[in-house]
């Protein structure tokens, strides 16, 4: 009868069930889960979601907050943590579920770039090919600019592959395509025919082991 459980999941260091002995605010709950995740592959995203089975009664929606449904709201994580907005630091009740979103990531792979890896989209939803190459510290000297590919993962798990000519993009002779979350830009090495013919599945398996970098 004394149990006051709150679930904290997502991009925190110690996700799980916490017991709150008394009144707690949202800002107090995140440190109870070890704070925001510091692991490279699980950096925190833009939002924290609170689900309340009993619903949010008399909730005052303020800037930085959105109603996702009768029993779920989202709060801008940066506004909560860095602006000290009291209206966002809502009281937490027993049986609430707090979910910290994970940051979106795009990947740049292949021997045709200087620094392959995953790159966090901290303050934007997408980047272009040229911007992604800048995150990867540019092209390698022997990059196969005309054999680059964008690999997009569909909601059903299938992959869509699109060839892009980076040389034309850089010279403004072709549009600069946009990469969305979890897209892969693959740039092979012109010295290796095998790299140019690498299968989509092999590329996807490669990026699964990448470190994730902040731009």
C-alpha positions, 0 to 999 in steps of 0.5 A: 500500500506504500508503493509509489512506483514511477517508471523512467525509460529511454536515454537515461543511465539507469532506466527502470522503476523508482519508488518516490517516497514523497512529492517529486518533480520531473527535474528531480526524477531524471537524476534518480535514474542516473541522469541523461545517458552518457553512452555514445549510442544512447544520447538523449534527444529533444523531448521527454514524454510523460504518460499518466494512466489517470490522465492530466487534469487541469493541466496548463499547457505552456510553451515547451509542452505539447499534449500528445493525447488525454494521458500523454504529454511531451516536454522540451528537454533543453527548456526543462533543464536549462531555462529553469522553467517552473511550468515545465517542471511538473509534479510527478505522480505514482505510476507515471511513465517518464520516457526520455527520447533518444537523439536522432543519428545519421551515419557516414560510412566507407573509406571515401571519408576521413572520419566515418561514424554516426553523428547526432542531430542535436538541433535539427531533424535532417542534414544534407549530403554536403553537411554530412560530409562536413561532419565526417571531416570531408572526403578522403583523397581517393573517394569515389565521388560518383559511386556514393549511395544513400541507404534509407531504412523504411518503417517495415525494415526494408532498405531503399538505396539511392545513388548520388554523384557527390562531384556534381553536388559539390559543383552545384550541378545536382541537388544536395539530397537530404538525409533523415534520421538513421539514413546512411551515406556510403562513400567508397574508395575509388581504389577498391572495386570491392568497396564500391560493390559492397551490399546494402546489408554489409553496409548496414551491419558495419554502421551498427558498430559505429561510435556516435559523435557530436558534430 
